[in-house]
Amino acid sequence: MWPELSTPFIPGRLSCPLFCVAIAANVARSRRGEWLTYKNGRYLALMLLFAAISQAPYHKISTSGSYNVLLTLALGLVVAWGCHHRTS
């Protein structure tokens, strides 16, 4: 379906760690114990919204039948919140 995709391969492989660093920086900025805030809810909702919007084009392009990386990043955000705001 697509021609050789070697040109966007390198930037694509570099972008995931950068997104993970951005998520970790946003989690680290929040105060411990204050994870149920408007900003955190908005952040997660926007990530899930963009994941839903981008899934259809990703499904058309991809032949693997998997989900795009935004769902994995949203799950990583929830896990990072859990580690950062744990009570025990």
PDB file of N, CA, C and O in Angstrom:
ATOM      1  N   MET A   1       0.818  -1.184   0.000  1.00  0.00           N
ATOM      2  CA  MET A   1       0.000   0.000   0.000  1.00  0.00           C
ATOM      3  C   MET A   1       0.875   1.267   0.000  1.00  0.00           C
ATOM      4  O   MET A   1       0.676   2.155  -0.829  1.00  0.00           O
ATOM      5  N   TRP A   2       1.829   1.348   0.916  1.00  0.00           N
ATOM      6  CA  TRP A   2       2.701   2.509   1.009  1.00  0.00           C
ATOM      7  C   TRP A   2       4.050   2.188   0.379  1.00  0.00           C
ATOM      8  O   TRP A   2       4.508   1.047   0.431  1.00  0.00           O
ATOM      9  N   PRO A   3       4.685   3.197  -0.215  1.00  0.00           N
ATOM     10  CA  PRO A   3       6.046   2.969  -0.713  1.00  0.00           C
ATOM     11  C   PRO A   3       6.995   2.769   0.469  1.00  0.00           C
ATOM     12  O   PRO A   3       6.580   2.800   1.628  1.00  0.00           O
ATOM     13  N   GLU A   4       8.224   2.572   0.168  1.00  0.00           N
ATOM     14  CA  GLU A   4       9.226   2.348   1.208  1.00  0.00           C
ATOM     15  C   GLU A   4       9.180   3.473   2.241  1.00  0.00           C
ATOM     16  O   GLU A   4       9.267   4.648   1.883  1.00  0.00           O
ATOM     17  N   LEU A   5       9.045   3.120   3.506  1.00  0.00           N
ATOM     18  CA  LEU A   5       8.893   4.111   4.575  1.00  0.00           C
ATOM     19  C   LEU A   5      10.164   4.250   5.404  1.00  0.00           C
ATOM     20  O   LEU A   5      10.085   4.458   6.615  1.00  0.00           O
ATOM     21  N   SER A   6      11.312   4.141   4.789  1.00  0.00           N
ATOM     22  CA  SER A   6      12.550   4.245   5.552  1.00  0.00           C
ATOM     23  C   SER A   6      12.857   5.681   5.962  1.00  0.00           C
ATOM     24  O   SER A   6      13.546   5.898   6.959  1.00  0.00           O
ATOM     25  N   THR A   7      12.363   6.666   5.216  1.00  0.00           N
ATOM     26  CA  THR A   7      12.641   8.063   5.555  1.00  0.00           C
ATOM     27  C   THR A   7      11.999   8.467   6.877  1.00  0.00           C
ATOM     28  O   THR A   7      12.700   9.035   7.715  1.00  0.00           O
ATOM     29  N   PRO A   8      10.703   8.210   7.125  1.00  0.00           N
ATOM     30  CA  PRO A   8      10.127   8.599   8.419  1.00  0.00           C
ATOM     31  C   PRO A   8      10.384   7.595   9.540  1.00  0.00           C
ATOM     32  O   PRO A   8       9.920   7.797  10.662  1.00  0.00           O
ATOM     33  N   PHE A   9      11.111   6.521   9.258  1.00  0.00           N
ATOM     34  CA  PHE A   9      11.342   5.494  10.266  1.00  0.00           C
ATOM     35  C   PHE A   9      12.184   6.023  11.428  1.00  0.00           C
ATOM     36  O   PHE A   9      11.841   5.798  12.589  1.00  0.00           O
ATOM     37  N   ILE A  10      13.270   6.715  11.132  1.00  0.00           N
ATOM     38  CA  ILE A  10      14.173   7.211  12.181  1.00  0.00           C
ATOM     39  C   ILE A  10      13.483   8.256  13.064  1.00  0.00           C
ATOM     40  O   ILE A  10      13.519   8.113  14.286  1.00  0.00           O
ATOM     41  N   PRO A  11      12.858   9.300  12.506  1.00  0.00           N
ATOM     42  CA  PRO A  11      12.160  10.236  13.396  1.00  0.00           C
ATOM     43  C   PRO A  11      11.035   9.568  14.193  1.00  0.00           C
ATOM     44  O   PRO A  11      10.759   9.954  15.329  1.00  0.00           O
ATOM     45  N   GLY A  12      10.406   8.590  13.609  1.00  0.00           N
ATOM     46  CA  GLY A  12       9.353   7.879  14.318  1.00  0.00           C
ATOM     47  C   GLY A  12       9.884   7.109  15.511  1.00  0.00           C
ATOM     48  O   GLY A  12       9.245   7.065  16.563  1.00  0.00           O
ATOM     49  N   ARG A  13      11.049   6.502  15.353  1.00  0.00           N
ATOM     50  CA  ARG A  13      11.661   5.766  16.458  1.00  0.00           C
ATOM     51  C   ARG A  13      12.184   6.701  17.542  1.00  0.00           C
ATOM     52  O   ARG A  13      12.258   6.306  18.705  1.00  0.00           O
ATOM     53  N   LEU A  14      12.543   7.913  17.193  1.00  0.00           N
ATOM     54  CA  LEU A  14      13.018   8.878  18.180  1.00  0.00           C
ATOM     55  C   LEU A  14      11.880   9.574  18.911  1.00  0.00           C
ATOM     56  O   LEU A  14      12.072  10.061  20.025  1.00  0.00           O
ATOM     57  N   SER A  15      10.710   9.630  18.310  1.00  0.00           N
ATOM     58  CA  SER A  15       9.616  10.391  18.914  1.00  0.00           C
ATOM     59  C   SER A  15       9.029   9.704  20.144  1.00  0.00           C
ATOM     60  O   SER A  15       8.625  10.395  21.078  1.00  0.00           O
ATOM     61  N   CYS A  16       8.966   8.393  20.182  1.00  0.00           N
ATOM     62  CA  CYS A  16       8.356   7.699  21.323  1.00  0.00           C
ATOM     63  C   CYS A  16       9.102   7.982  22.629  1.00  0.00           C
ATOM     64  O   CYS A  16       8.452   8.314  23.620  1.00  0.00           O
ATOM     65  N   PRO A  17      10.436   7.867  22.681  1.00  0.00           N
ATOM     66  CA  PRO A  17      11.108   8.228  23.929  1.00  0.00           C
ATOM     67  C   PRO A  17      10.916   9.689  24.321  1.00  0.00           C
ATOM     68  O   PRO A  17      10.851  10.009  25.508  1.00  0.00           O
ATOM     69  N   LEU A  18      10.826  10.571  23.338  1.00  0.00           N
ATOM     70  CA  LEU A  18      10.595  11.982  23.652  1.00  0.00           C
ATOM     71  C   LEU A  18       9.204  12.200  24.242  1.00  0.00           C
ATOM     72  O   LEU A  18       9.040  12.994  25.168  1.00  0.00           O
ATOM     73  N   PHE A  19       8.209  11.504  23.713  1.00  0.00           N
ATOM     74  CA  PHE A  19       6.863  11.587  24.288  1.00  0.00           C
ATOM     75  C   PHE A  19       6.857  11.028  25.713  1.00  0.00           C
ATOM     76  O   PHE A  19       6.194  11.579  26.592  1.00  0.00           O
ATOM     77  N   CYS A  20       7.590   9.940  25.941  1.00  0.00           N
ATOM     78  CA  CYS A  20       7.654   9.358  27.286  1.00  0.00           C
ATOM     79  C   CYS A  20       8.319  10.322  28.267  1.00  0.00           C
ATOM     80  O   CYS A  20       7.880  10.430  29.412  1.00  0.00           O
ATOM     81  N   VAL A  21       9.353  11.013  27.846  1.00  0.00           N
ATOM     82  CA  VAL A  21      10.003  12.009  28.696  1.00  0.00           C
ATOM     83  C   VAL A  21       9.049  13.154  29.003  1.00  0.00           C
ATOM     84  O   VAL A  21       9.016  13.639  30.134  1.00  0.00           O
ATOM     85  N   ALA A  22       8.277  13.592  28.020  1.00  0.00           N
ATOM     86  CA  ALA A  22       7.308  14.667  28.248  1.00  0.00           C
ATOM     87  C   ALA A  22       6.241  14.235  29.249  1.00  0.00           C
ATOM     88  O   ALA A  22       5.850  15.019  30.114  1.00  0.00           O
ATOM     89  N   ILE A  23       5.771  13.005  29.139  1.00  0.00           N
ATOM     90  CA  ILE A  23       4.780  12.497  30.096  1.00  0.00           C
ATOM     91  C   ILE A  23       5.395  12.426  31.491  1.00  0.00           C
ATOM     92  O   ILE A  23       4.765  12.836  32.466  1.00  0.00           O
ATOM     93  N   ALA A  24       6.613  11.911  31.595  1.00  0.00           N
ATOM     94  CA  ALA A  24       7.271  11.810  32.899  1.00  0.00           C
ATOM     95  C   ALA A  24       7.495  13.189  33.518  1.00  0.00           C
ATOM     96  O   ALA A  24       7.356  13.354  34.730  1.00  0.00           O
ATOM     97  N   ALA A  25       7.838  14.170  32.702  1.00  0.00           N
ATOM     98  CA  ALA A  25       8.034  15.531  33.227  1.00  0.00           C
ATOM     99  C   ALA A  25       6.727  16.109  33.741  1.00  0.00           C
ATOM    100  O   ALA A  25       6.713  16.778  34.774  1.00  0.00           O
ATOM    101  N   ASN A  26       5.628  15.861  33.038  1.00  0.00           N
ATOM    102  CA  ASN A  26       4.340  16.369  33.501  1.00  0.00           C
ATOM    103  C   ASN A  26       3.883  15.674  34.779  1.00  0.00           C
ATOM    104  O   ASN A  26       3.289  16.309  35.650  1.00  0.00           O
ATOM    105  N   VAL A  27       4.153  14.394  34.896  1.00  0.00           N
ATOM    106  CA  VAL A  27       3.794  13.678  36.126  1.00  0.00           C
ATOM    107  C   VAL A  27       4.648  14.170  37.286  1.00  0.00           C
ATOM    108  O   VAL A  27       4.135  14.359  38.389  1.00  0.00           O
ATOM    109  N   ALA A  28       5.930  14.380  37.057  1.00  0.00           N
ATOM    110  CA  ALA A  28       6.832  14.829  38.124  1.00  0.00           C
ATOM    111  C   ALA A  28       6.503  16.238  38.595  1.00  0.00           C
ATOM    112  O   ALA A  28       6.804  16.584  39.738  1.00  0.00           O
ATOM    113  N   ARG A  29       5.897  17.055  37.754  1.00  0.00           N
ATOM    114  CA  ARG A  29       5.536  18.425  38.145  1.00  0.00           C
ATOM    115  C   ARG A  29       4.407  18.463  39.155  1.00  0.00           C
ATOM    116  O   ARG A  29       4.315  19.403  39.944  1.00  0.00           O
ATOM    117  N   SER A  30       3.551  17.459  39.142  1.00  0.00           N
ATOM    118  CA  SER A  30       2.403  17.473  40.045  1.00  0.00           C
ATOM    119  C   SER A  30       2.833  17.125  41.463  1.00  0.00           C
ATOM    120  O   SER A  30       3.808  16.403  41.675  1.00  0.00           O
ATOM    121  N   ARG A  31       2.086  17.653  42.427  1.00  0.00           N
ATOM    122  CA  ARG A  31       2.384  17.374  43.827  1.00  0.00           C
ATOM    123  C   ARG A  31       1.861  15.998  44.190  1.00  0.00           C
ATOM    124  O   ARG A  31       0.815  15.568  43.703  1.00  0.00           O
ATOM    125  N   ARG A  32       2.588  15.321  45.039  1.00  0.00           N
ATOM    126  CA  ARG A  32       2.177  13.982  45.468  1.00  0.00           C
ATOM    127  C   ARG A  32       0.826  14.053  46.175  1.00  0.00           C
ATOM    128  O   ARG A  32       0.571  14.944  46.986  1.00  0.00           O
ATOM    129  N   GLY A  33      -0.023  13.096  45.847  1.00  0.00           N
ATOM    130  CA  GLY A  33      -1.328  13.021  46.477  1.00  0.00           C
ATOM    131  C   GLY A  33      -2.409  13.839  45.786  1.00  0.00           C
ATOM    132  O   GLY A  33      -3.586  13.698  46.119  1.00  0.00           O
ATOM    133  N   GLU A  34      -2.047  14.677  44.849  1.00  0.00           N
ATOM    134  CA  GLU A  34      -3.025  15.505  44.144  1.00  0.00           C
ATOM    135  C   GLU A  34      -3.134  15.063  42.692  1.00  0.00           C
ATOM    136  O   GLU A  34      -2.789  15.818  41.783  1.00  0.00           O
ATOM    137  N   TRP A  35      -3.604  13.868  42.477  1.00  0.00           N
ATOM    138  CA  TRP A  35      -3.678  13.378  41.101  1.00  0.00           C
ATOM    139  C   TRP A  35      -5.066  13.501  40.509  1.00  0.00           C
ATOM    140  O   TRP A  35      -5.208  13.446  39.288  1.00  0.00           O
ATOM    141  N   LEU A  36      -6.088  13.665  41.319  1.00  0.00           N
ATOM    142  CA  LEU A  36      -7.447  13.847  40.797  1.00  0.00           C
ATOM    143  C   LEU A  36      -7.725  15.335  40.626  1.00  0.00           C
ATOM    144  O   LEU A  36      -8.545  15.910  41.343  1.00  0.00           O
ATOM    145  N   THR A  37      -7.042  15.947  39.680  1.00  0.00           N
ATOM    146  CA  THR A  37      -7.216  17.366  39.421  1.00  0.00           C
ATOM    147  C   THR A  37      -7.797  17.564  38.025  1.00  0.00           C
ATOM    148  O   THR A  37      -7.810  16.644  37.207  1.00  0.00           O
ATOM    149  N   TYR A  38      -8.266  18.755  37.772  1.00  0.00           N
ATOM    150  CA  TYR A  38      -8.832  19.087  36.468  1.00  0.00           C
ATOM    151  C   TYR A  38      -7.778  18.941  35.370  1.00  0.00           C
ATOM    152  O   TYR A  38      -8.064  18.402  34.301  1.00  0.00           O
ATOM    153  N   LYS A  39      -6.567  19.418  35.632  1.00  0.00           N
ATOM    154  CA  LYS A  39      -5.510  19.367  34.613  1.00  0.00           C
ATOM    155  C   LYS A  39      -5.139  17.937  34.253  1.00  0.00           C
ATOM    156  O   LYS A  39      -4.946  17.620  33.080  1.00  0.00           O
ATOM    157  N   ASN A  40      -5.040  17.074  35.256  1.00  0.00           N
ATOM    158  CA  ASN A  40      -4.705  15.680  34.966  1.00  0.00           C
ATOM    159  C   ASN A  40      -5.822  14.991  34.189  1.00  0.00           C
ATOM    160  O   ASN A  40      -5.554  14.226  33.263  1.00  0.00           O
ATOM    161  N   GLY A  41      -7.066  15.258  34.561  1.00  0.00           N
ATOM    162  CA  GLY A  41      -8.193  14.680  33.826  1.00  0.00           C
ATOM    163  C   GLY A  41      -8.240  15.168  32.392  1.00  0.00           C
ATOM    164  O   GLY A  41      -8.507  14.398  31.469  1.00  0.00           O
ATOM    165  N   ARG A  42      -7.981  16.441  32.214  1.00  0.00           N
ATOM    166  CA  ARG A  42      -7.966  17.015  30.866  1.00  0.00           C
ATOM    167  C   ARG A  42      -6.835  16.423  30.028  1.00  0.00           C
ATOM    168  O   ARG A  42      -7.015  16.136  28.844  1.00  0.00           O
ATOM    169  N   TYR A  43      -5.668  16.242  30.649  1.00  0.00           N
ATOM    170  CA  TYR A  43      -4.511  15.668  29.964  1.00  0.00           C
ATOM    171  C   TYR A  43      -4.820  14.250  29.476  1.00  0.00           C
ATOM    172  O   TYR A  43      -4.549  13.915  28.323  1.00  0.00           O
ATOM    173  N   LEU A  44      -5.383  13.427  30.348  1.00  0.00           N
ATOM    174  CA  LEU A  44      -5.718  12.060  29.964  1.00  0.00           C
ATOM    175  C   LEU A  44      -6.833  12.036  28.927  1.00  0.00           C
ATOM    176  O   LEU A  44      -6.786  11.246  27.984  1.00  0.00           O
ATOM    177  N   ALA A  45      -7.844  12.902  29.093  1.00  0.00           N
ATOM    178  CA  ALA A  45      -8.946  12.943  28.130  1.00  0.00           C
ATOM    179  C   ALA A  45      -8.468  13.359  26.745  1.00  0.00           C
ATOM    180  O   ALA A  45      -8.919  12.799  25.746  1.00  0.00           O
ATOM    181  N   LEU A  46      -7.571  14.324  26.669  1.00  0.00           N
ATOM    182  CA  LEU A  46      -7.037  14.740  25.368  1.00  0.00           C
ATOM    183  C   LEU A  46      -6.192  13.652  24.728  1.00  0.00           C
ATOM    184  O   LEU A  46      -6.234  13.466  23.512  1.00  0.00           O
ATOM    185  N   MET A  47      -5.428  12.935  25.535  1.00  0.00           N
ATOM    186  CA  MET A  47      -4.644  11.829  24.971  1.00  0.00           C
ATOM    187  C   MET A  47      -5.565  10.761  24.396  1.00  0.00           C
ATOM    188  O   MET A  47      -5.315  10.251  23.303  1.00  0.00           O
ATOM    189  N   LEU A  48      -6.626  10.419  25.119  1.00  0.00           N
ATOM    190  CA  LEU A  48      -7.565   9.410  24.633  1.00  0.00           C
ATOM    191  C   LEU A  48      -8.347   9.904  23.424  1.00  0.00           C
ATOM    192  O   LEU A  48      -8.656   9.124  22.523  1.00  0.00           O
ATOM    193  N   LEU A  49      -8.672  11.203  23.398  1.00  0.00           N
ATOM    194  CA  LEU A  49      -9.373  11.775  22.242  1.00  0.00           C
ATOM    195  C   LEU A  49      -8.497  11.696  20.985  1.00  0.00           C
ATOM    196  O   LEU A  49      -8.963  11.275  19.926  1.00  0.00           O
ATOM    197  N   PHE A  50      -7.236  12.099  21.109  1.00  0.00           N
ATOM    198  CA  PHE A  50      -6.343  12.036  19.954  1.00  0.00           C
ATOM    199  C   PHE A  50      -6.059  10.590  19.549  1.00  0.00           C
ATOM    200  O   PHE A  50      -5.860  10.305  18.368  1.00  0.00           O
ATOM    201  N   ALA A  51      -6.039   9.681  20.519  1.00  0.00           N
ATOM    202  CA  ALA A  51      -5.867   8.267  20.183  1.00  0.00           C
ATOM    203  C   ALA A  51      -7.055   7.765  19.377  1.00  0.00           C
ATOM    204  O   ALA A  51      -6.883   7.015  18.416  1.00  0.00           O
ATOM    205  N   ALA A  52      -8.259   8.174  19.762  1.00  0.00           N
ATOM    206  CA  ALA A  52      -9.454   7.748  19.025  1.00  0.00           C
ATOM    207  C   ALA A  52      -9.504   8.360  17.633  1.00  0.00           C
ATOM    208  O   ALA A  52      -9.876   7.688  16.671  1.00  0.00           O
ATOM    209  N   ILE A  53      -9.132   9.630  17.520  1.00  0.00           N
ATOM    210  CA  ILE A  53      -9.157  10.304  16.217  1.00  0.00           C
ATOM    211  C   ILE A  53      -8.113   9.705  15.272  1.00  0.00           C
ATOM    212  O   ILE A  53      -8.377   9.526  14.083  1.00  0.00           O
ATOM    213  N   SER A  54      -6.943   9.402  15.799  1.00  0.00           N
ATOM    214  CA  SER A  54      -5.866   8.922  14.926  1.00  0.00           C
ATOM    215  C   SER A  54      -5.921   7.418  14.666  1.00  0.00           C
ATOM    216  O   SER A  54      -5.150   6.910  13.852  1.00  0.00           O
ATOM    217  N   GLN A  55      -6.812   6.701  15.336  1.00  0.00           N
ATOM    218  CA  GLN A  55      -6.856   5.256  15.143  1.00  0.00           C
ATOM    219  C   GLN A  55      -7.338   4.871  13.744  1.00  0.00           C
ATOM    220  O   GLN A  55      -6.801   3.936  13.150  1.00  0.00           O
ATOM    221  N   ALA A  56      -8.331   5.565  13.211  1.00  0.00           N
ATOM    222  CA  ALA A  56      -8.846   5.217  11.873  1.00  0.00           C
ATOM    223  C   ALA A  56      -7.777   5.383  10.785  1.00  0.00           C
ATOM    224  O   ALA A  56      -7.582   4.462   9.992  1.00  0.00           O
ATOM    225  N   PRO A  57      -7.074   6.528  10.720  1.00  0.00           N
ATOM    226  CA  PRO A  57      -6.006   6.626   9.719  1.00  0.00           C
ATOM    227  C   PRO A  57      -4.882   5.614   9.967  1.00  0.00           C
ATOM    228  O   PRO A  57      -4.313   5.072   9.019  1.00  0.00           O
ATOM    229  N   TYR A  58      -4.569   5.363  11.221  1.00  0.00           N
ATOM    230  CA  TYR A  58      -3.524   4.387  11.528  1.00  0.00           C
ATOM    231  C   TYR A  58      -3.943   2.990  11.070  1.00  0.00           C
ATOM    232  O   TYR A  58      -3.125   2.235  10.543  1.00  0.00           O
ATOM    233  N   HIS A  59      -5.196   2.652  11.268  1.00  0.00           N
ATOM    234  CA  HIS A  59      -5.689   1.339  10.860  1.00  0.00           C
ATOM    235  C   HIS A  59      -5.651   1.178   9.342  1.00  0.00           C
ATOM    236  O   HIS A  59      -5.395   0.085   8.838  1.00  0.00           O
ATOM    237  N   LYS A  60      -5.909   2.277   8.608  1.00  0.00           N
ATOM    238  CA  LYS A  60      -5.841   2.221   7.146  1.00  0.00           C
ATOM    239  C   LYS A  60      -4.408   2.028   6.659  1.00  0.00           C
ATOM    240  O   LYS A  60      -4.171   1.313   5.685  1.00  0.00           O
ATOM    241  N   ILE A  61      -3.457   2.663   7.334  1.00  0.00           N
ATOM    242  CA  ILE A  61      -2.063   2.603   6.915  1.00  0.00           C
ATOM    243  C   ILE A  61      -1.404   1.301   7.360  1.00  0.00           C
ATOM    244  O   ILE A  61      -0.670   0.679   6.593  1.00  0.00           O
ATOM    245  N   SER A  62      -1.666   0.895   8.588  1.00  0.00           N
ATOM    246  CA  SER A  62      -0.984  -0.257   9.169  1.00  0.00           C
ATOM    247  C   SER A  62      -1.589  -1.564   8.674  1.00  0.00           C
ATOM    248  O   SER A  62      -2.799  -1.674   8.473  1.00  0.00           O
ATOM    249  N   THR A  63      -0.734  -2.534   8.486  1.00  0.00           N
ATOM    250  CA  THR A  63      -1.198  -3.862   8.092  1.00  0.00           C
ATOM    251  C   THR A  63      -1.214  -4.826   9.271  1.00  0.00           C
ATOM    252  O   THR A  63      -1.632  -5.974   9.120  1.00  0.00           O
ATOM    253  N   SER A  64      -0.764  -4.379  10.447  1.00  0.00           N
ATOM    254  CA  SER A  64      -0.661  -5.280  11.591  1.00  0.00           C
ATOM    255  C   SER A  64      -1.984  -5.458  12.324  1.00  0.00           C
ATOM    256  O   SER A  64      -2.166  -6.457  13.020  1.00  0.00           O
ATOM    257  N   GLY A  65      -2.912  -4.510  12.185  1.00  0.00           N
ATOM    258  CA  GLY A  65      -4.184  -4.602  12.885  1.00  0.00           C
ATOM    259  C   GLY A  65      -4.090  -4.229  14.353  1.00  0.00           C
ATOM    260  O   GLY A  65      -5.005  -4.528  15.121  1.00  0.00           O
ATOM    261  N   SER A  66      -3.007  -3.585  14.761  1.00  0.00           N
ATOM    262  CA  SER A  66      -2.827  -3.202  16.159  1.00  0.00           C
ATOM    263  C   SER A  66      -3.322  -1.779  16.391  1.00  0.00           C
ATOM    264  O   SER A  66      -3.778  -1.105  15.467  1.00  0.00           O
ATOM    265  N   TYR A  67      -3.223  -1.337  17.639  1.00  0.00           N
ATOM    266  CA  TYR A  67      -3.608   0.026  17.996  1.00  0.00           C
ATOM    267  C   TYR A  67      -2.409   0.948  17.849  1.00  0.00           C
ATOM    268  O   TYR A  67      -1.262   0.501  17.830  1.00  0.00           O
ATOM    269  N   ASN A  68      -2.692   2.246  17.746  1.00  0.00           N
ATOM    270  CA  ASN A  68      -1.591   3.198  17.637  1.00  0.00           C
ATOM    271  C   ASN A  68      -0.927   3.397  18.998  1.00  0.00           C
ATOM    272  O   ASN A  68      -1.425   2.905  20.011  1.00  0.00           O
ATOM    273  N   VAL A  69       0.165   4.096  19.023  1.00  0.00           N
ATOM    274  CA  VAL A  69       0.986   4.216  20.221  1.00  0.00           C
ATOM    275  C   VAL A  69       0.358   5.144  21.264  1.00  0.00           C
ATOM    276  O   VAL A  69       0.765   5.098  22.425  1.00  0.00           O
ATOM    277  N   LEU A  70      -0.602   5.973  20.903  1.00  0.00           N
ATOM    278  CA  LEU A  70      -1.195   6.884  21.867  1.00  0.00           C
ATOM    279  C   LEU A  70      -1.936   6.161  22.978  1.00  0.00           C
ATOM    280  O   LEU A  70      -1.962   6.644  24.110  1.00  0.00           O
ATOM    281  N   LEU A  71      -2.530   5.032  22.686  1.00  0.00           N
ATOM    282  CA  LEU A  71      -3.176   4.256  23.746  1.00  0.00           C
ATOM    283  C   LEU A  71      -2.137   3.716  24.725  1.00  0.00           C
ATOM    284  O   LEU A  71      -2.377   3.688  25.932  1.00  0.00           O
ATOM    285  N   THR A  72      -0.999   3.293  24.217  1.00  0.00           N
ATOM    286  CA  THR A  72       0.078   2.825  25.088  1.00  0.00           C
ATOM    287  C   THR A  72       0.628   3.965  25.932  1.00  0.00           C
ATOM    288  O   THR A  72       0.927   3.773  27.110  1.00  0.00           O
ATOM    289  N   LEU A  73       0.762   5.140  25.347  1.00  0.00           N
ATOM    290  CA  LEU A  73       1.237   6.297  26.105  1.00  0.00           C
ATOM    291  C   LEU A  73       0.227   6.712  27.171  1.00  0.00           C
ATOM    292  O   LEU A  73       0.626   7.111  28.265  1.00  0.00           O
ATOM    293  N   ALA A  74      -1.069   6.626  26.878  1.00  0.00           N
ATOM    294  CA  ALA A  74      -2.096   6.952  27.877  1.00  0.00           C
ATOM    295  C   ALA A  74      -2.047   5.955  29.031  1.00  0.00           C
ATOM    296  O   ALA A  74      -2.182   6.343  30.192  1.00  0.00           O
ATOM    297  N   LEU A  75      -1.856   4.686  28.723  1.00  0.00           N
ATOM    298  CA  LEU A  75      -1.715   3.690  29.779  1.00  0.00           C
ATOM    299  C   LEU A  75      -0.451   3.947  30.601  1.00  0.00           C
ATOM    300  O   LEU A  75      -0.459   3.793  31.823  1.00  0.00           O
ATOM    301  N   GLY A  76       0.619   4.334  29.939  1.00  0.00           N
ATOM    302  CA  GLY A  76       1.848   4.696  30.653  1.00  0.00           C
ATOM    303  C   GLY A  76       1.656   5.894  31.559  1.00  0.00           C
ATOM    304  O   GLY A  76       2.247   5.958  32.637  1.00  0.00           O
ATOM    305  N   LEU A  77       0.837   6.844  31.134  1.00  0.00           N
ATOM    306  CA  LEU A  77       0.526   8.002  31.965  1.00  0.00           C
ATOM    307  C   LEU A  77      -0.195   7.577  33.235  1.00  0.00           C
ATOM    308  O   LEU A  77       0.130   8.049  34.324  1.00  0.00           O
ATOM    309  N   VAL A  78      -1.168   6.691  33.099  1.00  0.00           N
ATOM    310  CA  VAL A  78      -1.910   6.215  34.273  1.00  0.00           C
ATOM    311  C   VAL A  78      -0.987   5.441  35.217  1.00  0.00           C
ATOM    312  O   VAL A  78      -1.082   5.593  36.435  1.00  0.00           O
ATOM    313  N   VAL A  79      -0.106   4.622  34.672  1.00  0.00           N
ATOM    314  CA  VAL A  79       0.841   3.877  35.501  1.00  0.00           C
ATOM    315  C   VAL A  79       1.816   4.830  36.197  1.00  0.00           C
ATOM    316  O   VAL A  79       2.136   4.641  37.370  1.00  0.00           O
ATOM    317  N   ALA A  80       2.283   5.841  35.486  1.00  0.00           N
ATOM    318  CA  ALA A  80       3.197   6.821  36.082  1.00  0.00           C
ATOM    319  C   ALA A  80       2.505   7.602  37.200  1.00  0.00           C
ATOM    320  O   ALA A  80       3.119   7.876  38.231  1.00  0.00           O
ATOM    321  N   TRP A  81       1.247   7.960  37.009  1.00  0.00           N
ATOM    322  CA  TRP A  81       0.489   8.601  38.080  1.00  0.00           C
ATOM    323  C   TRP A  81       0.385   7.677  39.274  1.00  0.00           C
ATOM    324  O   TRP A  81       0.544   8.117  40.412  1.00  0.00           O
ATOM    325  N   GLY A  82       0.121   6.414  39.034  1.00  0.00           N
ATOM    326  CA  GLY A  82       0.008   5.449  40.129  1.00  0.00           C
ATOM    327  C   GLY A  82       1.287   5.310  40.910  1.00  0.00           C
ATOM    328  O   GLY A  82       1.253   5.201  42.136  1.00  0.00           O
ATOM    329  N   CYS A  83       2.424   5.312  40.227  1.00  0.00           N
ATOM    330  CA  CYS A  83       3.720   5.212  40.911  1.00  0.00           C
ATOM    331  C   CYS A  83       4.060   6.505  41.653  1.00  0.00           C
ATOM    332  O   CYS A  83       4.610   6.463  42.754  1.00  0.00           O
ATOM    333  N   HIS A  84       3.743   7.622  41.067  1.00  0.00           N
ATOM    334  CA  HIS A  84       4.086   8.913  41.654  1.00  0.00           C
ATOM    335  C   HIS A  84       3.198   9.256  42.849  1.00  0.00           C
ATOM    336  O   HIS A  84       3.662   9.869  43.811  1.00  0.00           O
ATOM    337  N   HIS A  85       1.939   8.870  42.796  1.00  0.00           N
ATOM    338  CA  HIS A  85       0.984   9.256  43.826  1.00  0.00           C
ATOM    339  C   HIS A  85       0.587   8.097  44.737  1.00  0.00           C
ATOM    340  O   HIS A  85      -0.466   8.157  45.371  1.00  0.00           O
ATOM    341  N   ARG A  86       1.393   7.057  44.817  1.00  0.00           N
ATOM    342  CA  ARG A  86       1.018   5.932  45.687  1.00  0.00           C
ATOM    343  C   ARG A  86       1.016   6.374  47.148  1.00  0.00           C
ATOM    344  O   ARG A  86       1.774   7.253  47.558  1.00  0.00           O
ATOM    345  N   THR A  87       0.150   5.743  47.903  1.00  0.00           N
ATOM    346  CA  THR A  87      -0.063   6.183  49.289  1.00  0.00           C
ATOM    347  C   THR A  87       0.748   5.388  50.296  1.00  0.00           C
ATOM    348  O   THR A  87       0.932   5.855  51.420  1.00  0.00           O
ATOM    349  N   SER A  88       1.234   4.225  49.949  1.00  0.00           N
ATOM    350  CA  SER A  88       1.979   3.439  50.947  1.00  0.00           C
ATOM    351  C   SER A  88       3.457   3.404  50.672  1.00  0.00           C
ATOM    352  O   SER A  88       4.210   2.784  51.423  1.00  0.00           O
TER     353      SER A  88
END
